[in-house]
């Protein structure tokens, strides 16, 4: 399955409960939040220039 998120996903992380995936989108300078149950992109969040990684923490 293909999901449309920001450009050039450089890294991703799963939430601790496994319900969300967070992607660092390097070219579009944002991160995407994906629901793992429905496989839908819930939102894109601007994060600043060239986000390289993402970490999910409580």
N, C-alpha and C positions, 0 to 999 in steps of 0.2 A: 504494500500500500504506500502511496505517495502522499505526503502532507506538505502543504505550501507554508513554509516559514520564511524567516528572513534569509538573506543571501549569505552563503559560505558559512555553514555551521562548523565552527572550529572545535566545539566541545559540547557535551551534554551531561546532565545529571538527573538521576531519579530522586523523587522525594523519598523520605524514609519509609512512608507507608506504601510507596509504589503507585500512588494514584496520579502523580504528575511527572512529566518530563520537562526539564528546563534546558533550552538550547542557547548558546552564545553565538549570535549571528554577526560575524566579523565585518562584513562589508556594509550591512545596513545599520550597524551601531545600535542593535537592540537585542533583547532576548525574547524568546517565545515560550509560552506556557501551554503544554499539551495535556489533555485529559487522556490517561491511558485506557480507560474503560470505553469511551466513545471514539477515541482517536481523532478528536477535534482540537484545533488550535483555539484556546480560550482567549488569549490576548497576546499582544506584543508590547513590550515595555522598553522605552528608550533608556539606554544605560551609559552613554558616552562613547568616546572614540575607540574603535577597534577592540571590542571585548574578546579576550582570548579564551577565557574559561568561565566556568560556573560551578558553584558548590551548593548543594542542598544541605542545610543544617537546621536543627530544631530551634 
